[in-house]
Amino acid sequence: MPGRLAGKVAIVTGGGSRGPGLGNGKATSILFAREGARVLCVDSAVERAEETVKEIATEGGEASAFAAEVTRAADCRAMVATAVERYGGLDVLHNNVGIESRAGILEVTEDEWDRVMAVDLKSMMLAAQAAVPRMHGRGGAITCVSSIAALRGHQRTAYAAAKAGVIGLVITLAEQLGPRGIRVNAIAPGQVWTPMVAYQGAEGREARRRRTPLGTEGTAWDVAWAAVYLASDEARWVTGQTIVVDGGLTLTTR
């Protein structure tokens, strides 16, 4: 049913795709707009956000772009203030921004660890900290993108640790913000195909598809539909949860 987010104002961080194709933030921004939300698409590279906004505009949706480095508190405050100024309030914060690190425990450097923690975890805390005062009194929904790397053994030390931290942050914020009527949840995507993993090529893409019990490829749309549900009033009694979107991969030992 269209219009599931009608009347809502949403911020999507990482709202642009970092290369050809469709990233999770871009897909979420497009679906939010299709479902009636007015969307502030935020990206450190504003031209990426502007591409998303252009696609939304061709469909008749309402969105605008904003440049922010969400590892900085001042940028997060400016992002929220801009959403309120342009659209009159804030109902949904979708924390999507993240970077990868492939290093194991013996290879990861201190600088790489700090960078991954800042982008993948600290940014979500700072964005929530800026958003909550604007949501208070009208309820709201905060969704943070984690990963199945947080739920099973993984070789990418900093990345897995940061994504596990996202789930911990979601649980504690859900408890703290429940009395304010603000719901906080996480999405843990599996091996969805996005520009972030395009370096793996066609062979890697096929191997990822075969690993899932469903035997089909996950896409950014799959993650985005979970985000629509968590942002909508259909999830009015859902908070502190992690929705796994992985084609069943965490059920296996592959």
Residue pairs with C-beta under 8 A, 6 or more apart in sequence:
2 34
2 35
2 36
3 35
3 36
4 35
4 36
4 228
4 232
4 233
4 234
5 32
5 35
5 36
5 37
5 92
5 228
5 231
5 232
6 35
6 36
6 37
7 36
8 36
8 37
8 38
8 91
8 92
8 231
9 37
9 38
9 40
9 83
9 84
9 87
9 88
9 89
9 90
9 91
9 92
10 32
10 37
10 38
10 39
10 40
10 91
10 92
10 93
10 94
10 231
11 39
11 40
11 42
11 79
11 80
11 83
11 90
11 92
11 93
11 94
11 127
11 131
12 25
12 28
12 29
12 32
12 39
12 40
12 41
12 42
12 94
12 96
13 25
13 42
13 43
13 68
13 70
13 79
13 93
13 94
13 95
13 96
13 97
13 123
13 127
14 23
14 24
14 25
14 42
14 43
14 96
14 97
14 98
15 25
15 26
15 28
15 29
15 39
15 40
15 41
15 42
15 43
15 48
15 49
15 52
15 65
15 96
16 23
16 25
16 26
16 41
16 43
16 45
16 47
16 48
16 49
16 50
16 51
16 52
17 23
17 25
17 26
17 48
17 51
17 52
17 194
17 195
18 45
18 48
18 195
18 196
19 195
19 198
20 195
20 198
21 193
21 194
21 195
21 198
22 194
22 195
22 219
22 220
22 221
23 194
23 195
23 196
23 220
24 96
24 145
24 189
24 192
24 194
24 220
24 223
24 224
25 41
25 43
25 52
25 94
25 96
25 97
26 48
26 51
26 52
26 55
26 220
27 219
27 220
27 221
27 223
27 224
28 94
28 96
28 220
28 223
28 224
28 227
28 228
29 39
29 41
29 52
29 56
29 63
30 52
30 55
30 56
30 59
30 61
30 224
31 221
31 224
31 225
31 227
31 228
32 39
32 92
32 94
32 227
32 228
32 231
33 39
33 56
33 59
33 61
33 62
33 63
34 59
34 61
35 228
35 232
37 91
37 92
37 231
38 62
38 63
38 86
38 87
39 56
39 61
39 62
39 63
39 64
40 63
40 64
40 65
40 66
40 79
40 82
40 83
40 86
40 87
41 49
41 50
41 52
41 53
41 56
41 63
41 64
41 65
41 66
42 49
42 65
42 66
42 67
42 68
42 70
42 79
43 49
43 65
43 67
43 68
44 67
44 68
44 69
44 70
44 97
45 67
46 65
46 66
46 67
49 65
49 66
49 67
50 65
52 63
52 65
53 63
53 64
53 65
56 62
56 63
57 63
64 86
66 79
66 82
66 83
68 75
68 76
68 78
68 79
69 75
70 76
70 79
70 97
70 119
70 123
70 126
70 127
71 118
71 119
71 122
71 123
71 126
72 126
73 126
73 129
73 130
76 123
76 126
76 127
76 129
76 130
76 131
77 130
79 127
79 130
80 90
80 127
80 130
80 131
80 134
83 89
83 90
83 134
84 90
84 134
89 134
89 138
90 131
90 134
90 135
90 140
91 135
91 138
91 139
91 140
91 141
91 231
92 140
92 141
92 142
92 143
92 231
93 127
93 128
93 131
93 135
93 140
93 141
93 142
93 143
94 142
94 143
94 145
94 227
94 231
95 123
95 124
95 127
95 128
95 142
95 143
95 144
95 145
96 145
97 119
97 120
97 123
98 119
98 120
98 145
98 162
98 163
99 115
99 116
99 119
99 120
100 156
100 159
100 196
101 108
101 112
101 113
101 115
101 116
101 156
101 157
101 158
101 159
102 155
102 156
102 159
103 109
103 112
103 156
103 157
103 158
104 155
104 156
104 157
105 157
108 157
108 158
112 158
113 157
113 158
116 158
116 159
116 162
117 158
117 161
117 162
117 165
120 159
120 162
120 163
120 165
120 166
121 162
121 165
121 166
121 169
124 144
124 166
124 169
125 169
128 142
128 169
128 173
128 184
131 140
131 142
132 140
132 177
132 180
132 182
135 180
135 182
136 180
136 182
138 181
139 180
139 181
139 182
139 183
140 181
140 182
140 183
141 182
141 183
141 184
141 185
141 230
141 231
141 235
142 173
142 177
142 182
142 183
142 184
142 185
143 184
143 185
143 186
143 187
143 227
143 230
143 231
144 166
144 169
144 170
144 184
144 185
144 186
144 187
145 166
145 186
145 187
145 189
145 223
146 163
146 164
146 166
146 167
146 170
146 186
146 187
146 188
146 242
147 159
147 160
147 163
147 188
147 189
148 188
148 189
148 190
148 244
148 246
148 249
148 250
149 156
149 159
149 160
149 163
149 164
150 160
150 163
150 164
150 166
150 167
150 188
151 164
151 188
151 242
151 244
151 250
152 250
154 160
163 188
166 186
167 186
167 188
167 242
170 184
170 185
170 186
170 240
170 242
171 240
173 184
174 183
174 184
174 185
174 239
174 240
175 240
177 183
177 184
178 239
183 230
183 235
183 236
183 238
183 239
184 239
184 240
185 230
185 235
185 238
185 239
185 240
185 241
185 242
185 243
186 241
186 242
186 243
187 223
187 226
187 227
187 230
187 242
187 243
187 245
188 242
188 243
188 244
188 245
188 246
189 218
189 222
189 223
189 245
189 246
190 212
190 218
190 244
190 245
190 246
190 247
190 249
190 250
191 197
191 208
191 211
191 212
191 218
191 246
191 247
191 249
192 217
192 218
192 219
192 220
192 222
192 223
192 245
193 205
193 208
193 217
193 218
193 219
194 219
194 220
197 204
197 208
200 208
205 217
208 217
209 215
209 216
209 217
211 249
211 252
211 254
212 218
212 246
212 247
212 248
212 249
213 247
213 248
213 249
213 251
213 252
214 247
214 248
215 247
216 247
218 245
218 246
218 247
222 245
223 245
226 243
226 245
229 235
229 243
230 238
230 243
244 250
